[in-house]
Amino acid sequence: MNLSPKYLIKLLEQNGFVFKRAKGSHHLYYNAKKNITVIVPFHGNKDLAKGTYYAILKQTGIEDI
């Protein structure tokens, strides 16, 4: 199971999300069609917590394969 923020960002970009801005270690991604903004914590090479990873996917409606 890959819980890295880089993998999550790749999934978001494949589903129409674009990078909007970053403040510190948090990156904002926006999807204009769905009008959804999600924040992805990006702390270097550290993996996301499992609950955080799935909460972001749930917000976006993306199914993890």
Summary of the structure (lengths in Angstrom):
residues: 65
radius of gyration: 10.9
end to end distance: 9.9
largest distance: 30.5
contacts: 152
relative contact order: 0.25
helix: 32%
strand: 28%
